[in-house]
Amino acid sequence: MSDSQCPICFEGLEVRDVAPCFDCGWDPTELEHLAAGKHTYMEVLAFGIPIVVCNFCLVDFSSYDPAFFNLRPGARLA
């Protein structure tokens, strides 16, 4: 596997613009929101992992799957 392939599906990687949010930044609509100043962004320390989230995703943070942070099933994020 080369550095230009996805380690999961092995498809070629692409470079594209994203918004700063760790959760919703992939969505092209969020680039419009970023340009319009619709969100504020903050860096938070989530179980030892620094991530940047927008004000909208921060409100939803407690619904994240604990397994994403390598926590046991049912662990509370809030």
C-alpha positions in Angstrom: 0.0 0.0 0.0 1.3 3.4 -0.9 0.8 6.8 0.9 -1.6 7.7 -1.9 -4.1 4.9 -1.1 -6.8 4.7 1.5 -5.7 2.2 4.2 -9.2 0.8 4.4 -10.5 0.5 0.9 -7.2 1.1 -1.1 -8.8 3.6 -3.4 -6.7 6.6 -4.5 -6.7 9.6 -2.1 -7.8 13.0 -3.2 -7.1 16.5 -1.9 -10.0 18.8 -1.3 -11.0 21.8 0.8 -12.8 21.2 4.1 -14.1 23.3 6.9 -12.3 23.2 10.3 -14.9 21.0 12.1 -13.8 17.5 12.9 -17.4 16.2 12.5 -19.1 18.1 9.7 -16.1 19.7 8.0 -16.2 17.2 5.1 -19.6 18.5 3.9 -19.1 21.0 1.0 -22.0 23.1 2.4 -19.9 23.8 5.5 -17.4 25.7 3.3 -20.2 28.1 2.6 -21.1 28.3 6.3 -17.4 29.0 7.0 -17.2 31.8 4.5 -20.5 33.3 5.8 -19.3 33.1 9.4 -22.3 30.9 10.5 -20.4 28.9 13.0 -17.7 29.5 15.6 -15.0 26.9 16.1 -13.2 25.7 19.2 -10.6 23.1 20.0 -11.6 20.7 22.7 -9.7 17.9 24.4 -11.9 14.8 23.9 -10.5 11.9 26.1 -6.9 13.1 25.4 -7.5 13.8 21.7 -7.5 17.4 20.6 -10.2 18.0 18.0 -11.8 21.2 16.5 -15.6 21.3 16.4 -18.1 23.9 15.4 -20.7 25.3 17.9 -23.4 23.1 16.2 -21.5 19.8 16.6 -20.3 20.6 20.1 -24.0 20.6 21.2 -24.3 17.1 19.7 -21.0 15.8 21.1 -22.7 13.5 23.7 -24.3 11.4 21.0 -21.0 10.3 19.5 -20.3 6.6 19.5 -17.9 5.8 22.4 -16.1 3.2 20.3 -14.8 6.0 18.1 -12.7 7.2 21.1 -11.7 3.5 21.9 -14.1 3.4 24.9 -16.2 0.5 26.0 -19.7 0.2 24.6 -22.2 2.2 26.7 -19.5 4.6 28.1 -20.9 8.1 28.6 -19.2 10.9 26.7 -20.8 13.7 28.6 
